[in-house]
């Protein structure tokens, strides 16, 4: 069994989500016989050896440092040994390639996608461009930088109204958990939504709304796709509160799709996983456009919500894998992938 450094918390707006996800991962790994070392990252970026009895886990306790480039983990004057890192971190400064880059420099094994895949999937604009270039349909969107918004807001509004048509969704390009997302039904809604989105990112995307089903697929290494699930939303869209704070939405597995449609979307999810250069795990999200009878790629999440009742583990449970088996499989795969990379020639 492995000694697993469980990283959670982080500096992003999804800090609380990560702390909740880490509880389930900790308990599942412990159940699987692994030794778990929970280390929380607080909102300032400081690392702490956490008390595993708190529910949710808290990024507080004795101070922890990881030294570069040897990857040693120290608590005071004591070195804490570990075999692999499980970074249950959501959003910027955790899921976007930053922590992955640190672990690569330190030559440490870790669960999940590498630097490139993490960064690419986190940027909704770039992810859509890569997926679209591979021949997979995506939602229609435009990207927007603050410089243009500040200099020509009327031109932006005119472009959105003429090329996308209302309603549209406005999103920070590199955020998760629906943070900073708003639906716009007209010009004034759009202006307000763009201003909000720019609080969270320097790049924003505006997407044409799709009438259809919200379909998700969980994927593991080897392009293995789960049974698809479906988000059933009572609100106008899948907001942060709908995901975590109230019962205005639910997640159903299997999705209400025909057998052939389910097979198609699983194949598309596996292709997206490959095209974005992902590894470890990912949740790939689609819309099923009921008018066109086709799937549209929406986004990829390289560290999706990971509580025992989150969509990703629920899809694998329906596919025949328990939560504890899933977490152990991810740790084992990370160790194997690290060993394989270590055998590559460097000259």
C-alpha positions, -999 to 999 in steps of 0.1 A, spaced: 0 0 0 11 35 -8 19 65 15 -4 91 -1 1 129 4 -34 142 1 -33 179 -9 -65 199 -5 -79 234 0 -60 258 -22 -62 295 -31 -91 292 -55 -128 301 -51 -134 263 -49 -115 260 -16 -145 247 4 -154 222 -23 -119 208 -21 -120 205 16 -153 185 13 -139 163 -15 -108 155 5 -128 139 33 -142 112 11 -108 106 -6 -91 104 27 -115 78 41 -116 58 9 -78 56 8 -76 47 45 -102 20 39 -80 7 10 -51 3 34 -31 33 23 -14 56 48 -28 91 42 -10 123 50 -35 152 47 -20 185 39 -42 216 35 -33 247 15 -50 278 29 -63 308 10 -29 325 13 -11 295 -1 5 283 31 7 245 37 -4 228 69 -5 192 83 -42 188 88 -62 169 115 -80 141 96 -109 140 121 -123 173 110 -154 172 87 -148 189 63 -110 189 65 -94 222 74 -63 238 60 -48 245 94 -23 228 118 15 225 119 33 243 91 45 222 62 71 229 36 80 210 4 116 218 -7 125 222 -44 139 204 -63 143 173 -40 106 172 -31 112 166 6 82 173 28 91 188 62 70 194 94 93 215 117 126 196 116 110 163 107 109 148 72 76 131 62 80 104 37 54 97 10 51 78 -23 25 97 -43 5 129 -42 -33 130 -46 -40 167 -53 -77 171 -46 -75 207 -57 -101 224 -78 -97 255 -100 -68 279 -104 -36 273 -85 -43 237 -82 -61 222 -112 -45 244 -138 -10 229 -140 6 250 -113 8 224 -86 15 197 -113 45 218 -124 58 219 -89 55 181 -85 72 176 -119 101 197 -109 104 177 -77 101 144 -96 71 133 -75 44 109 -86 9 124 -86 -27 116 -94 -43 133 -124 -33 151 -156 1 166 -162 10 202 -167 -1 206 -203 -34 187 -200 -43 204 -167 -36 239 -181 -54 232 -214 -85 217 -199 -87 246 -174 -89 272 -201 -124 267 -216 -115 287 -247 -83 268 -256 -99 235 -248 -128 242 -272 -103 252 -299 -83 220 -296 -114 198 -295 -131 216 -323 -99 213 -344 -101 175 -339 -135 174 -356 -157 172 -325 -186 197 -323 -185 222 -295 -209 249 -282 -206 281 -302 -186 308 -283 -165 339 -286 -136 348 -263 -132 382 -248 -102 400 -232 -106 429 -208 -87 453 -230 -114 450 -257 -142 451 -232 -128 483 -217 -123 499 -251 -153 488 -270 -182 474 -249 -208 484 -274 -190 466 -302 -188 435 -280 -225 436 -272 -234 441 -309 -211 411 -318 -228 388 -293 -263 398 -302 -257 393 -340 -234 362 -340 -246 342 -309 -281 356 -303 -297 356 -269 -298 339 -245 -261 333 -238 -239 322 -210 -209 343 -198 -181 325 -181 -146 332 -168 -123 312 -190 -105 294 -163 -128 288 -133 -148 259 -121 -179 250 -101 -199 276 -120 -181 305 -102 -186 338 -120 -211 323 -146 -243 341 -155 -270 338 -181 -278 368 -202 -312 374 -219 -304 408 -234 -279 436 -237 -280 449 -201 -278 413 -187 -248 408 -209 -229 439 -197 -235 430 -161 -225 393 -166 -193 403 -183 -183 427 -155 -189 399 -130 -169 373 -150 -139 397 -153 -137 397 -115 -125 361 -117 -103 360 -148 -86 381 -174 -103 362 -202 -140 356 -206 -160 334 -229 -196 340 -241 -215 309 -253 -247 304 -271 -272 287 -249 -281 251 -259 -315 236 -255 -310 200 -245 -296 176 -219 -265 181 -198 -245 149 -201 -213 140 -182 -189 111 -187 -161 100 -164 -129 88 -180 -99 70 -167 -64 62 -181 -66 40 -212 -95 61 -225 -120 41 -204 -153 58 -202 -180 53 -176 -217 50 -181 -229 85 -188 -248 106 -162 -272 135 -166 -276 168 -147 -312 175 -141 -315 212 -132 -346 230 -118 -329 264 -119 -320 282 -152 -286 265 -152 -262 245 -130 -251 272 -105 -227 269 -76 -256 267 -52 -274 241 -73 -242 220 -72 -234 223 -35 -258 243 -14 -294 234 -23 -316 207 -39 -325 226 -70 -306 200 -91 -299 163 -91 -275 140 -109 -289 108 -125 -270 77 -136 -275 64 -162 -285 94 -183 -317 93 -202 -302 84 -235 -307 56 -260 -281 28 -260 -266 41 -293 -264 77 -280 -248 65 -248 -222 46 -268 -216 77 -290 -210 101 -261 -187 76 -244 -166 74 -275 -165 112 -278 -154 115 -241 -126 91 -248 -115 112 -278 -116 144 -259 -95 128 -231 -69 119 -258 -70 151 -278 -64 173 -246 -35 151 -236 -52 141 -203 -41 113 -179 -53 99 -147 -89 110 -147 -113 136 -161 -150 144 -163 -160 153 -198 -192 174 -201 -214 176 -232 -248 190 -242 -271 168 -262 -287 193 -286 -323 180 -289 -329 200 -321 -298 187 -340 -298 153 -323 -261 157 -317 -236 160 -288 -217 193 -283 -185 193 -262 -188 218 -233 -157 214 -210 -133 190 -194 -126 188 -156 -93 172 -146 -102 171 -109 -140 171 -107 -159 172 -74 -148 141 -55 -171 135 -26 -186 100 -25 -219 114 -39 -203 136 -66 -211 128 -103 -176 113 -111 -176 85 -85 -213 79 -90 -207 72 -127 -180 47 -119 -201 31 -92 -228 25 -119 -201 11 -141 -191 -14 -114 -163 3 -95 -167 13 -58 -154 46 -45 -126 30 -26 -116 9 -56 -116 41 -77 -93 60 -54 -69 31 -51 -69 27 -88 -60 63 -93 -31 60 -69 -18 29 -85 -20 44 -120 -1 75 -108 28 54 -96 29 34 -128 28 65 -150 56 81 -129 78 50 -133 71 49 -171 82 86 -174 113 79 -154 124 54 -180 123 80 -208 157 91 -222 167 127 -212 194 131 -239 
